[in-house]
Amino acid sequence: MKKKMLIWWTSRTFIELFEPLILGLSKNFYIVVLLLDYSTPSGMHEKLEFWKKEGLIERFSLSPPYRDKTRLYLHMREEIKILKAYDFDVWLTNSVVHVFERCILECALSKHCITIVFWPSITYLFAFNQKLAKKILAGTDIVQGFDSKIKTTLFNNKKSKKHIILSSLRRMLSKIITCATRGHIILMNKLSPMWRIFYDRVILSWLIFGKVFLRGPYDDITQLDSGRADAIIFCDELETEVHKLFLKREDIYTVEYPTLGSCHCVAANKTKDKAVLSPLSGFFGLDKIPEILLPLFYRDFKLVLSKTGANILHLRAHPDSKGNWPNQLKEYLVERGINAVVVDNNRPIREVCCNYLAVAGISSNSLRDARASCNHVLVIGFKSVPNAYKDPQFVFAKSEGIDWIEEDGSYDPSIFIQRKYLQGKKRNLLETIDMILEKAQK
């Protein structure tokens, strides 16, 4: 008999990651899909309607835009009434940290429902907490004190919650009074983020859900979980290893990337275009990036084009990027003899990467998407152009199948040898979910 599964995901990456999975999941589960409106791609609603018509999913719903917290939470309150009736067996989510996830966990699901966090993307621990991740890999004991935080009654003890809330409110009121009496605008600005968190997780949550959702000890660092989920799943063995050590739990697993098996180079007897694709990332909202970075882009792109024999470079803007800097980069490259064009991002990387000789550029999860999706494309990262990450290669943990041009422009010549890439053998997501459910029943 089929079990019932709720999938909660962000709309931007849902089709990219789940289209290869949905048929297999639908054979074992009745599926309801709940999506957070975040840079929703065109055609997604039509795709979901088709899946529903084909019986692959039972129902789907798209939230209001994620930035409109009041509308979003009111929407979630109505969704909770509907979700309760399903009595789900499994909840598959990419996080249990934010209010819109916590309200599902604490208001919509029964106690027997198994919560599984699935995070196929590059992780916050490796991307934004690199010093900590490297200490964990080095065997440094950095987790002293975290155990006691988890064992405190942050999540369940009402007295502890009340004490924390009242203490936070007293501290905040004290700072407000200080700002008002001293007229310190700087202090008020510093207070704003704290106030927004308090308003979001305490005041607004209490008014709409009748609950408060305090942050756990690992929430900020991992953006995944602080002990609420029954299992966590990654797509990189090193990410799994480090999170096991940091979170001190064994119910963390590694699976193959969702788009693995999407390559159609051989099946289509495909001749690749003499082109390189560069998924652009970072510098969000900027119309211009610092001019000192442009020669670094030029040097590395020129190298990739030369070594691959490509005669055109496709610059693919990030779905979240609203600035005009991709055109600034294109114009700089064109002026120096590189045939560069800015292309749209309407189709998933999974669908287009087989058209290219190489996917190359600065650190972006698209490099991981491309590596999993095509067995014959070169995937090359640039270390020279700084974006959000101090160590661009470390962001990808094991960096399986992704090669790199060093900061000074040096490289291993073998990275440009065209050959079939063979992925390491791992369980797939469905097999791992079945294993987790079997363990839960014992």
N, C-alpha and C positions, 0 to 999 in steps of 0.2 A: 504494500500500500504506500502511495506517495505521501511524503511529509510536506509540510507547508513552510515555505521560506520567504522571508522579507529581505529585500535588498535595498539598502540605503546608500546612495552614492551622489557625487557631484555630477551635474549634467555634462560638464565639459569633456570628461574622459569616459563617460559610461559606455557609449557606443564603441569607441576605440577599443576598450578592454573587454567588454562583455559580448559583443557580437560573435566572437569565436567560441564563447563559452555557453551561450544561452541554450543551444539545442541540447547539449549534454546535461546541463542543470535541469532542464524541463523534463527530462526522462525520469528523474528521481524526485522532483519537487513541483508542487503547485507554487508558482512564483508571483509575488506582488512586488512591484518596483516603485520606490519612493525616491524622487530626485530633488536635490537642492539646485535651484536655478543659479548657476555660476558659469558665465560665458557659454550659454547654451548654443551648441552648433546648429546650423540650419539643417533641416531634414530630420531632426531627431524625433519630433512628434509623429511624423509619418511612419518612421521606422518602428516606433513603439506600437502604433496602431496596427501595423502589419503583423508584428509579433503576437499581439492580442488576438487578431483575427485567425492566425495560424495555430492558436492554442499554446504558444510558447510561454506566455505570461497570462495571469488572470486579470490583473489590473495594474494601472500605473497612474502616478500623480506627480506633477511638477509644482514645486513650491514657488512662492513669490521670490523676488530677488533677495539674495542672502544679506545684503546690506540693510534692508528694511526690516529690522529686528521685530518691531511690533507686528507688522503684517505677517511676517514669517511665523512668529510664535502663535498668533491667532489661528493661522492656517494649520499649524501642527496640533493645536488643541482640538480642532475639528477632525483631523486625520486620526488622532489617537482613538476617538470614539469608533471609527471604522476599523482600525487595526485590531482593537481588542477582540472583536468578533471572530477574527480568523484563528486566534489561539495558535500562533506560530510555533513551530518546532525549532527553527533556526533563524537567526538574524545575522546576515552578512553585511558588514559595514566597513568603511575605511577609517573609522575612529569612534571612540566613545568618550570624547573630551568636551565637545561643545554642547551648549544648551539644547540645540535642536536634536542632538543625538541622545543626550541624557534623558530628555523627556520621553523618548521612545523606550529606552531601557527601563525607566522607573515608572512609567505610566501606561505603556501599551502592551508590554510583554508579560507573559506568565512566568512563574518561577522555573518551570521545566524547559523553557526556551533556551537554547544554547547560543551564546553570543560569540561570533567569530570576527575578529578584526583582520581584514586583508589589505595589505599595503604593498602593492607591486612597484610603486614609484621610488625614487631616491628618498632616503629617510632624513628626518630633521636631525637625528643624532649624528649622522655622517656629513650632513650638509652645513648645519648651523652650530653644531656643538662638537667640532672636530677635535679640539684639544681634549675634551672628555672622552670621546670615542678612542682616541689614540692611547690615552692612559689606561683604559679598560683593556685594550689589546696588549699593552705592555705588562699587564698583570698588576697594576697599581691598585691598591685598595681604596677606591674613591666612593664606595657605596656605604661606608659607615654612617649610621644615623638614619638612612632611608628606611630600614626595617621598622624602626620605632615609629616613624611617621605613618607607614602603612598600617601598623597594628593599632594606631590610635583610632578613635571612633569618628574619623572625618566623614565617613560615608553613611553610617547608620545611627550613631548615638545622637539623639535629639538635643540632649543637654550640651554636648560638645559643639554641635552646630549653632545652638543659640548663643553659647559663649563666644564662638568665633565671630558670628555676625555682629553681636553687640560690641565686641572689642574693636572690630573693623570700623563700625559706625562711629564709635567714640573717637578713634584716631582720626577719622576723616573730618568729623565735626571740629576737632581741635585744630586741624590744619586750616579748615575754612575760616575759623575765628582768627587764627594767626594771620592769614592772608588779608582778611577784612580790616583788622586793626593796624597792620603794618603797611598795607597797600602794596604787597609784594606780588606783582603780576607774574613773576617767574615761578613763585611757589604755587600759584593757582594753576599755571600751565602744567607743572609737575603733578598736580593733583588730578588733572583731567583723566589720564588713563586709568588711574585707580577708581575714580568715580564711575567711569564707563563700565568697568568690570563689575563693580558693586551693583550698579543699576541693572546691568544685564543679567547677572547670575543670582541676584537676591531680589531686588524690588520688582523688576518686570517679570521674572520667573514666578515669584510668589503671587503676583496679581493675576497671571494668566493660567499657571499650572497648579498653584497652591503648594509649590515646592521651591526650595532653593537648591542650586547646583554648584556647590563649591568646587574649586579646582583641587585635584589630587597632587601628590608630590612629584609625579613624573609627567604630568600633563603638558607643562610648558616645554620640557626638554624633548619629549618624544612626539607630542601631538597625536598620540595613539591611545594610551590607556594607563591607568594607575591601579590595576588589579580588578577592574570590573568585568572584563571580557573573560570568557572561558578558554580562548585560544587566540594566538596571533600568528599570521602567516605572512612571510616575505618571499621574494623571488631571488634572493642572493644569500649564499651560505654564510658569508661574513657578517651580513646584517643580522642574520638569525643568531649567530654565535655571540655577537656583542650585546644584543638585546637580552639574550638569556643571562649573560653575566651581570648586566646592569640591573635588570628587573628581578633577578634571582628567581627565575621560574623556568620550568622545563617544557611547558605547553606552548612552545613557539616552534614553528615548522617552516620548511622551505619548499616551494613548489616551482614548477616551470612557469615562465612568464606567459600571461594569457594569450598573447598574439603568436606564440611559437607555433609553427606549422602553417603560417599564412603565406610563406614564400611560394610564388607561382612562376619563378624564373624557368625551371625545367619543364613543368607541366605545359606552359604556354610556348615552349621552345623560344624563349624571349631573347631578343637582341636588345641590350640596354642602350638607351640614349647616351650620347657622349656628353653627359651632364653630371654636375655635382649639386646635391641638395644641401643647403645649410639652414637648419632650424634655428632661428634667432631667439635669444632669451635674455632676460635681465633688462636693465635700463628702462623700466616700465614708465610710460608717460612722458618720456623725453623726446623732444623733436630733434635734438642734437646730442651726440655723445662727445666726450672730450677728444679734441683733435689728435692728441698723443696716441690714442688707441687705433686710429685709422690705419697707420702704416703697419701695425701688428696684424690686423685683419688682412691687409693686402699681401704681406709677406707669406702668411700661412695659406691663404687661398691660392696664391700664385703657385706655391709649391704643390698643393693638391692637384690643381688643374694640370700642371706640367707632368707630374708623375703618373696620373691616371689617363692622360690623353684626352681629357674632356675639353670641350670648347665653349661651354656655357655654364654659368653659375646661377642657380635658383635660390634666392634669399626668401625664406618662408617666415613671415612675421608670426610672433607668438599670439595665440588667441586672446590673451589678456592685455596685449600691448596696444595702447591708444596713441602713442607718440609717432613721430614721423622719421625717427632716426634710421629705420631700414632704407628709406630713400636717400638720406644723407650718405649712408654707407655705399649704396649702389652708385650714386653719382661720383663718389671718390674713386671707386674701383673702375668705373667706365672711363673716367678721365685718364686712367693709367693703363688702359688697354685690355682690361678684363671685361668680357661680355657677361654682364650681370643684369639680372632682372628680378624684381620683387614679384613673388607669386602668392596666390591666396592659400589659406589653410582650411578650405572647406572639406577636403577629404582627409581621413585619418592617415597618419604616417604609414600605418600597416598596409594601406591600399596603394600607396605611391612609391614606396622606397625601392621596389623591384625595378622601377624604371631607370634607376640611377647607377652610375659606376661607384659613387661614394656618397655617404652622408657625413658631413664634416662641419665642425664649428665649435663654439664655446659650450661649456657644460650645460646640458639641458636633458631632461628626461627623454626627449625625443631620440637621443642617441641610444638609450636602452630600448626604446620602442623599435627602432630600426634594426638593431642587432638581433632581436628576437624574431622580427617579422620577415627578414630576408637572409638566406644562407649565403648569398653571393655578393652582397654589397660590402664595400669597405666602410668601416665606421671609425672615424678619426676625430679625436677631441683636440682642442687648442688650449694649451696652458698659458699662453702669453697674454691673452686679453682678460683682465680681472673683471669678474662680475660680482655675484653675491658670495662666492665661495673662496676661501683662502687657499685651499688645496683642491683644485678642480678634479683631479683624478680620484682622490680619496672619497669624494662625494659618491662615487659609484661602487664603493666598497671593494669587492673582488674585481670589479671592472672587466668582467668576463666578455671577451670578444671585442672590446673597445680599445683601440690603439691611440697613441698620443704623440703630438708634436710638442717638444719641450719649450719652455719659456724663452730660451735663447734661439729657437728655430731649429735646433738639432733634432734628429729623429733616427730611428732604426730603419734602415732601408727595407727590411722585410715587411713593414706595415703596408707597403704598396703592392705587394704580390697578390694578384687576384687568385683566390682559391676558395673552395667551399668551406664554410665555417660549420663545424659540428658542435652543437650545443651539448653540454653535459647532461647526463640523464638525471631527471628528478621526477617525483610524483607530480601529477597534475592537480589542479584545484579540487575537482570533484572527488578524486580518490582520497585526498587529504580530509575533506569535509566528512566523507563517509567514515574514515578512520577515527576522527574526533567524535562523531556521534556514537560509534561503537564503544569507544572508551567511556563515554558519558553514561552509557547504559549498564556498564559493569558495576 
